[in-house]
Amino acid sequence: MAIIGYMRVSTPSQKFDSQQIAIEKYGVDKIYKEYASGKKENRSELNRALNSLQTGDTLVIFKLDRLARRTKHLLTLLESFNQRGIHFVSIQNQIDTSTPMGKFFFTVMSAFSEMEVELIRERVLAGLEAARDNGKTLGRPNMSKEAEKAINLYLNTDLTTAAIAKKCHISVTTLYNYLHLHQIPRKQKSSKEGYVNPSPPQ
């Protein structure tokens, strides 16, 4: 069972000092180093680290924001680890998913994420209802129901934007316009090439 370390800084001018000291002290077999913004989810070294993990392995990081800057992205990774039987350790946050407290942390984060998605859904539906009550239309004339259907599919299914656009007889650009109008973040691809629900606007 391998112990894999991952550390990240945003620019080459920054140093890995504190991260590397803590990760090496923890005891790892290999460390992946990355120079990239935390907002960028598709990172080459992170992908290499994730692809190297096998069942029973452990991924070690210095602190949570080195792995992910958004709650939903972090949860997507943790869910993937759980499904693959991989342990996760964040040294500074004192999180270890192989322990009861670590598992509790994951459960609480999942609950908050579900609540956030539900709040977004309720706000969008309330906005659409208010628009209809006020006689307003979204996008082209008489498109309110079309917009509601598209947004509901986007929030509640794993369909791609192209599939939703085809199903609702609109263009992908129009769908993105609806999402922008209601301040709905775009979904992020999961490790299984599906889609995960968006995080609330920051």
Contacts in CASP RR format, 6 or more apart in sequence:
PFRMAT RR
TARGET T0000
AUTHOR 0000-0000-0000
METHOD contacts of the structure
MODEL  1
MAIIGYMRVSTPSQKFDSQQIAIEKYGVDKIYKEYASGKKENRSELNRAL
NSLQTGDTLVIFKLDRLARRTKHLLTLLESFNQRGIHFVSIQNQIDTSTP
MGKFFFTVMSAFSEMEVELIRERVLAGLEAARDNGKTLGRPNMSKEAEKA
INLYLNTDLTTAAIAKKCHISVTTLYNYLHLHQIPRKQKSSKEGYVNPSP
PQ
1 56 0 8 1.000
1 57 0 8 1.000
1 58 0 8 1.000
2 29 0 8 1.000
2 30 0 8 1.000
2 52 0 8 1.000
2 53 0 8 1.000
2 54 0 8 1.000
2 57 0 8 1.000
2 58 0 8 1.000
3 26 0 8 1.000
3 27 0 8 1.000
3 28 0 8 1.000
3 29 0 8 1.000
3 57 0 8 1.000
3 58 0 8 1.000
3 60 0 8 1.000
4 28 0 8 1.000
4 29 0 8 1.000
4 30 0 8 1.000
4 31 0 8 1.000
4 32 0 8 1.000
4 49 0 8 1.000
4 52 0 8 1.000
4 53 0 8 1.000
4 57 0 8 1.000
4 58 0 8 1.000
4 59 0 8 1.000
4 60 0 8 1.000
5 23 0 8 1.000
5 28 0 8 1.000
5 30 0 8 1.000
5 31 0 8 1.000
5 32 0 8 1.000
5 49 0 8 1.000
5 59 0 8 1.000
5 60 0 8 1.000
5 61 0 8 1.000
6 31 0 8 1.000
6 32 0 8 1.000
6 34 0 8 1.000
6 45 0 8 1.000
6 46 0 8 1.000
6 49 0 8 1.000
6 59 0 8 1.000
6 60 0 8 1.000
6 61 0 8 1.000
6 66 0 8 1.000
6 67 0 8 1.000
7 16 0 8 1.000
7 19 0 8 1.000
7 20 0 8 1.000
7 23 0 8 1.000
7 31 0 8 1.000
7 32 0 8 1.000
7 33 0 8 1.000
7 34 0 8 1.000
7 61 0 8 1.000
7 62 0 8 1.000
7 66 0 8 1.000
8 19 0 8 1.000
8 33 0 8 1.000
8 34 0 8 1.000
8 35 0 8 1.000
8 36 0 8 1.000
8 38 0 8 1.000
8 43 0 8 1.000
8 45 0 8 1.000
8 46 0 8 1.000
8 66 0 8 1.000
8 67 0 8 1.000
9 15 0 8 1.000
9 16 0 8 1.000
9 19 0 8 1.000
9 34 0 8 1.000
9 35 0 8 1.000
10 35 0 8 1.000
10 36 0 8 1.000
10 37 0 8 1.000
10 38 0 8 1.000
11 35 0 8 1.000
12 35 0 8 1.000
14 35 0 8 1.000
16 33 0 8 1.000
18 62 0 8 1.000
19 61 0 8 1.000
19 62 0 8 1.000
19 66 0 8 1.000
20 31 0 8 1.000
22 62 0 8 1.000
22 91 0 8 1.000
22 92 0 8 1.000
23 31 0 8 1.000
23 60 0 8 1.000
23 61 0 8 1.000
23 62 0 8 1.000
23 91 0 8 1.000
24 31 0 8 1.000
26 60 0 8 1.000
26 89 0 8 1.000
26 91 0 8 1.000
27 60 0 8 1.000
28 60 0 8 1.000
30 52 0 8 1.000
32 45 0 8 1.000
32 46 0 8 1.000
32 48 0 8 1.000
32 49 0 8 1.000
32 52 0 8 1.000
33 45 0 8 1.000
34 43 0 8 1.000
34 44 0 8 1.000
34 45 0 8 1.000
34 46 0 8 1.000
36 43 0 8 1.000
36 44 0 8 1.000
36 45 0 8 1.000
36 46 0 8 1.000
38 65 0 8 1.000
38 68 0 8 1.000
38 69 0 8 1.000
39 69 0 8 1.000
41 68 0 8 1.000
41 70 0 8 1.000
41 73 0 8 1.000
41 188 0 8 1.000
46 67 0 8 1.000
49 59 0 8 1.000
50 59 0 8 1.000
50 77 0 8 1.000
50 80 0 8 1.000
50 191 0 8 1.000
53 59 0 8 1.000
53 81 0 8 1.000
53 84 0 8 1.000
53 86 0 8 1.000
54 86 0 8 1.000
55 84 0 8 1.000
55 85 0 8 1.000
55 86 0 8 1.000
56 85 0 8 1.000
56 86 0 8 1.000
56 87 0 8 1.000
57 86 0 8 1.000
57 87 0 8 1.000
58 86 0 8 1.000
58 87 0 8 1.000
58 88 0 8 1.000
58 89 0 8 1.000
58 98 0 8 1.000
59 81 0 8 1.000
59 86 0 8 1.000
59 87 0 8 1.000
59 88 0 8 1.000
59 89 0 8 1.000
60 89 0 8 1.000
60 91 0 8 1.000
61 67 0 8 1.000
61 89 0 8 1.000
61 90 0 8 1.000
61 91 0 8 1.000
62 90 0 8 1.000
62 91 0 8 1.000
62 92 0 8 1.000
63 90 0 8 1.000
63 91 0 8 1.000
63 92 0 8 1.000
63 93 0 8 1.000
64 74 0 8 1.000
64 90 0 8 1.000
64 93 0 8 1.000
64 95 0 8 1.000
67 74 0 8 1.000
67 77 0 8 1.000
67 90 0 8 1.000
68 74 0 8 1.000
68 77 0 8 1.000
70 199 0 8 1.000
70 202 0 8 1.000
71 109 0 8 1.000
71 112 0 8 1.000
71 113 0 8 1.000
71 116 0 8 1.000
71 199 0 8 1.000
72 113 0 8 1.000
72 188 0 8 1.000
72 196 0 8 1.000
72 197 0 8 1.000
72 198 0 8 1.000
72 199 0 8 1.000
73 188 0 8 1.000
73 199 0 8 1.000
74 109 0 8 1.000
75 109 0 8 1.000
75 110 0 8 1.000
75 113 0 8 1.000
76 188 0 8 1.000
76 190 0 8 1.000
76 191 0 8 1.000
76 196 0 8 1.000
77 88 0 8 1.000
77 191 0 8 1.000
78 88 0 8 1.000
78 97 0 8 1.000
78 106 0 8 1.000
78 109 0 8 1.000
79 110 0 8 1.000
80 86 0 8 1.000
80 190 0 8 1.000
80 191 0 8 1.000
81 87 0 8 1.000
81 88 0 8 1.000
81 97 0 8 1.000
82 97 0 8 1.000
82 106 0 8 1.000
87 96 0 8 1.000
87 97 0 8 1.000
87 98 0 8 1.000
88 95 0 8 1.000
88 96 0 8 1.000
88 97 0 8 1.000
89 95 0 8 1.000
89 96 0 8 1.000
89 97 0 8 1.000
89 98 0 8 1.000
95 102 0 8 1.000
95 105 0 8 1.000
96 102 0 8 1.000
97 103 0 8 1.000
97 105 0 8 1.000
97 106 0 8 1.000
116 199 0 8 1.000
116 200 0 8 1.000
117 155 0 8 1.000
117 197 0 8 1.000
117 198 0 8 1.000
119 200 0 8 1.000
120 155 0 8 1.000
120 184 0 8 1.000
120 198 0 8 1.000
120 200 0 8 1.000
121 155 0 8 1.000
121 156 0 8 1.000
123 182 0 8 1.000
124 151 0 8 1.000
124 155 0 8 1.000
124 182 0 8 1.000
124 184 0 8 1.000
125 148 0 8 1.000
125 152 0 8 1.000
127 182 0 8 1.000
128 138 0 8 1.000
128 144 0 8 1.000
128 147 0 8 1.000
128 148 0 8 1.000
128 151 0 8 1.000
131 137 0 8 1.000
131 138 0 8 1.000
131 144 0 8 1.000
132 144 0 8 1.000
136 144 0 8 1.000
137 143 0 8 1.000
137 144 0 8 1.000
138 144 0 8 1.000
138 147 0 8 1.000
138 178 0 8 1.000
138 181 0 8 1.000
139 147 0 8 1.000
139 174 0 8 1.000
139 177 0 8 1.000
139 178 0 8 1.000
139 181 0 8 1.000
140 174 0 8 1.000
146 168 0 8 1.000
146 169 0 8 1.000
146 170 0 8 1.000
147 178 0 8 1.000
149 168 0 8 1.000
150 164 0 8 1.000
150 165 0 8 1.000
150 168 0 8 1.000
150 170 0 8 1.000
150 175 0 8 1.000
150 178 0 8 1.000
151 178 0 8 1.000
151 179 0 8 1.000
151 182 0 8 1.000
151 184 0 8 1.000
153 159 0 8 1.000
153 164 0 8 1.000
153 167 0 8 1.000
153 168 0 8 1.000
154 161 0 8 1.000
154 164 0 8 1.000
154 175 0 8 1.000
154 179 0 8 1.000
154 184 0 8 1.000
154 187 0 8 1.000
155 184 0 8 1.000
155 197 0 8 1.000
157 164 0 8 1.000
158 194 0 8 1.000
158 195 0 8 1.000
159 167 0 8 1.000
159 195 0 8 1.000
160 195 0 8 1.000
161 172 0 8 1.000
161 175 0 8 1.000
161 176 0 8 1.000
162 172 0 8 1.000
164 175 0 8 1.000
165 171 0 8 1.000
165 172 0 8 1.000
165 174 0 8 1.000
165 175 0 8 1.000
168 175 0 8 1.000
176 186 0 8 1.000
179 185 0 8 1.000
179 186 0 8 1.000
183 201 0 8 1.000
184 198 0 8 1.000
184 201 0 8 1.000
185 198 0 8 1.000
185 199 0 8 1.000
185 200 0 8 1.000
185 201 0 8 1.000
186 198 0 8 1.000
187 195 0 8 1.000
187 196 0 8 1.000
187 197 0 8 1.000
187 198 0 8 1.000
188 195 0 8 1.000
188 196 0 8 1.000
188 198 0 8 1.000
189 195 0 8 1.000
189 196 0 8 1.000
190 196 0 8 1.000
END
